[in-house]
Amino acid sequence: MPSHDGGVRVTRDVGVVGYGTIGKRVADAVRSQPDMALVGVAKRSPDYAAAVAHDAGIPLYAAGEEDRFSGSGVPTAGTVADLVERVDAVVDATPSGVGADNRDIYADAGTPAVFQGGEDDSIAETSFTARANYRDAVGTDRVRVLSCNATGLARLLAPLDEAYGVETARATLVRRGGDPGQTDRGPINDIVPDPFGESHHAADVETVLPGMDVRTRGVKVPTDLMHLQSVRVELVDPPASVRLLRRTLSAESRLLLLDSASGIEGCGDLLDVARDLERPRTDFWENCVFAESVSLEGGECTLFQAIDQESDVVPENVDAVRAVTRTAAGRESRALTDRSLGIGSLPTTGTGRRATVESDD
């Protein structure tokens, strides 16, 4: 699949509809790509996020039937329909269910669309995680990026399946109660099975890794930090040692293996690291695998990994744009995205475990 015309990289014009938790991050990620241009973002109302986008020089387009921007002092460049007509691809980052309402707008314009995991999988021709099934999305009109938890699982299981074969995969998802801005979900003081039976994440993973035997259950806890996944995988042809297993995982750019010697022992530490590294919005786009949790007994691999629910799907959205616009092959796209966002790089943050802090320190 060619990605250059006459030695010059093809640039694709991209629009983002929805400018919330995911939309903001996708818009910034698109702006950082060498082969993409952000034409604009669509919002329903002229709130603080719209003002920030305007100040950053991002053209705004009005979403919804009512023009709430009129008289607000925040100018718009047109409507969602105008934006969709001006781009090569659109990323729909609207709340769950709204993407389905927008689907006809994109179809009428003949503009390929990337939807989010909150939509039903019937909205798209294929679900998507770049590491698992990039080729399935190439040249399609509608792609659905998996949810944050399902993305994290698929990123882990795809290389394990390639290297050793996956017999079964079982995961318990310890899920954050809400994002930082979702005050309607808290405060809470509870630990809730959600749902009581199997969660939807296994079925989502199987849409990009068909035929794999995956089962998931979820528990919600009172935090807004990250998700924590406890994963158990039965391997068909396991490696000779846990060291080789860890080496396989560490070779994946979107899997960060974190040794306890770094002082990173939990999700709170990860947030602190992101602040110290001045990562945008304290994001971790990678799966954060706790290296010492990776074990191998017989053919069974077990591990803990932390998933940043606000950002891990962002690189997948960027890769999905390249897939639907036929801009690059999968490996090339992942490399471009990783390089532009700084994915896979984590400087040494310490030389040993943190000392116990006395109560009066």
Long-range contacts (C-beta under 8 A, 24 or more apart in sequence): 1-138, 1-326, 1-328, 1-329, 3-35, 3-327, 3-328, 3-329, 3-332, 9-34, 9-35, 10-35, 10-327, 11-35, 11-36, 11-37, 12-36, 12-37, 12-88, 12-89, 12-321, 12-322, 12-325, 12-327, 13-37, 13-39, 13-86, 13-87, 13-88, 13-89, 14-38, 14-39, 14-87, 14-88, 14-89, 14-90, 14-91, 14-321, 15-39, 15-40, 15-41, 15-42, 15-61, 15-83, 15-84, 15-86, 15-87, 15-89, 15-90, 15-91, 16-40, 16-41, 16-42, 16-90, 16-91, 16-93, 17-41, 17-42, 17-63, 17-80, 17-83, 17-84, 17-90, 17-91, 17-92, 17-93, 17-94, 17-102, 18-42, 18-43, 18-63, 18-92, 18-93, 18-94, 18-95, 18-98, 19-43, 19-49, 19-50, 19-53, 19-93, 20-49, 20-93, 20-94, 20-95, 21-179, 21-181, 21-310, 22-93, 22-116, 22-310, 22-313, 22-314, 22-317, 23-91, 23-93, 23-94, 24-49, 24-281, 25-280, 25-281, 25-283, 25-310, 25-311, 25-314, 26-91, 26-93, 26-314, 26-317, 26-318, 27-53, 27-58, 28-280, 29-314, 29-315, 29-317, 29-318, 29-337, 29-340, 29-341, 30-91, 30-318, 30-321, 32-340, 32-341, 33-318, 33-336, 33-337, 33-340, 34-336, 34-340, 35-322, 35-327, 35-328, 35-336, 36-318, 36-321, 39-83, 39-86, 39-87, 40-77, 40-83, 40-86, 42-79, 42-80, 42-83, 44-68, 45-69, 46-72, 46-73, 46-74, 50-74, 63-94, 80-105, 81-105, 81-109, 84-109, 84-111, 85-109, 85-111, 87-111, 88-112, 88-325, 89-113, 89-114, 89-321, 89-324, 89-325, 90-114, 91-317, 91-320, 91-321, 92-116, 93-317, 99-123, 103-142, 106-142, 107-141, 112-140, 112-141, 112-142, 112-143, 112-324, 112-325, 113-141, 113-142, 113-143, 113-324, 114-143, 114-144, 114-145, 114-317, 114-320, 114-321, 114-324, 115-142, 115-143, 115-144, 115-145, 116-144, 116-145, 116-147, 116-313, 117-144, 117-145, 117-146, 117-147, 117-148, 117-150, 117-151, 117-204, 117-313, 118-147, 119-144, 121-204, 121-207, 126-207, 126-208, 127-204, 127-207, 127-208, 128-208, 128-316, 128-319, 128-320, 128-323, 129-154, 129-155, 129-158, 129-208, 129-316, 130-315, 130-316, 130-319, 130-320, 130-323, 130-330, 130-333, 130-334, 130-337, 131-155, 131-158, 131-159, 131-252, 131-254, 131-334, 132-157, 132-158, 132-208, 132-209, 133-208, 133-209, 134-319, 134-323, 134-329, 134-330, 134-333, 134-334, 135-330, 136-208, 137-320, 137-323, 137-324, 138-323, 138-324, 138-326, 139-323, 139-324, 139-326, 140-323, 140-324, 141-324, 143-320, 143-323, 143-324, 145-313, 145-316, 145-317, 145-320, 146-204, 146-205, 146-207, 146-208, 146-313, 146-316, 147-201, 147-204, 147-313, 148-227, 148-307, 148-308, 148-309, 148-310, 148-312, 148-313, 149-173, 149-175, 149-201, 149-216, 149-218, 149-227, 149-229, 149-307, 149-309, 150-201, 150-204, 150-205, 151-307, 151-312, 151-313, 151-316, 152-227, 152-229, 152-287, 152-305, 152-307, 152-312, 153-201, 153-205, 153-214, 153-216, 153-229, 153-231, 154-205, 154-208, 154-209, 155-252, 155-254, 155-255, 155-287, 156-231, 156-249, 156-255, 156-287, 156-289, 156-305, 157-205, 157-209, 157-212, 157-214, 157-233, 158-209, 159-248, 159-249, 159-251, 159-252, 159-255, 160-233, 160-235, 160-248, 160-249, 160-301, 161-209, 161-212, 163-239, 163-248, 164-235, 164-236, 164-237, 164-238, 164-239, 164-248, 165-235, 165-236, 165-237, 166-212, 166-213, 166-233, 166-234, 166-235, 166-236, 167-213, 167-233, 167-234, 167-235, 167-236, 167-299, 168-213, 168-214, 168-215, 168-233, 168-234, 169-205, 169-212, 169-213, 169-214, 169-215, 169-231, 169-232, 169-233, 169-234, 170-214, 170-215, 170-216, 170-231, 170-232, 170-233, 171-201, 171-202, 171-214, 171-215, 171-216, 171-217, 171-229, 171-230, 171-231, 171-232, 172-216, 172-217, 172-218, 172-219, 172-229, 172-230, 173-199, 173-201, 173-216, 173-217, 173-218, 173-219, 173-227, 173-228, 173-229, 174-218, 174-219, 174-221, 174-227, 174-228, 174-229, 174-230, 175-218, 175-219, 175-220, 175-221, 175-227, 175-309, 176-220, 176-221, 176-223, 176-224, 176-225, 176-226, 176-227, 176-309, 177-220, 177-221, 177-222, 177-223, 177-224, 178-224, 179-224, 179-309, 179-310, 180-224, 182-224, 186-222, 186-224, 187-222, 188-222, 189-222, 190-220, 190-222, 191-219, 191-220, 191-221, 191-222, 192-219, 192-220, 193-217, 193-218, 193-219, 194-218, 194-219, 194-220, 223-267, 225-267, 225-268, 225-270, 225-271, 226-267, 226-270, 226-271, 226-284, 226-288, 226-306, 226-307, 226-308, 226-309, 227-306, 227-307, 227-308, 227-309, 228-267, 228-304, 228-305, 228-306, 228-307, 229-304, 229-305, 229-306, 229-307, 230-302, 230-304, 231-301, 231-302, 231-303, 231-304, 231-305, 232-300, 232-301, 232-302, 233-300, 233-301, 233-302, 234-299, 234-300, 234-301, 235-299, 235-300, 235-301, 236-299, 238-296, 238-298, 238-299, 238-301, 239-296, 241-296, 242-294, 242-295, 242-296, 245-294, 245-296, 245-301, 246-291, 246-294, 249-289, 249-294, 253-286, 253-334, 253-338, 253-343, 253-344, 254-285, 254-286, 254-287, 254-315, 254-334, 254-338, 254-343, 254-344, 255-286, 255-287, 255-289, 255-305, 256-284, 256-286, 256-287, 256-288, 256-289, 256-344, 256-346, 257-289, 257-291, 257-294, 258-288, 258-289, 258-290, 258-291, 258-346, 259-291, 259-292, 260-290, 260-291, 260-292, 260-353, 261-350, 261-351, 261-352, 261-353, 262-348, 262-349, 262-350, 263-349, 263-350, 263-352, 263-353, 263-354, 264-288, 264-290, 264-349, 265-353, 265-354, 266-306, 267-306, 270-306, 270-308, 273-346, 273-349, 276-349, 277-346, 277-347, 279-342, 281-310, 281-311, 283-308, 283-310, 283-311, 283-314, 284-308, 284-311, 284-312, 285-311, 285-312, 285-314, 285-315, 285-341, 285-343, 286-312, 286-343, 286-344, 287-312, 314-341, 315-341, 315-343
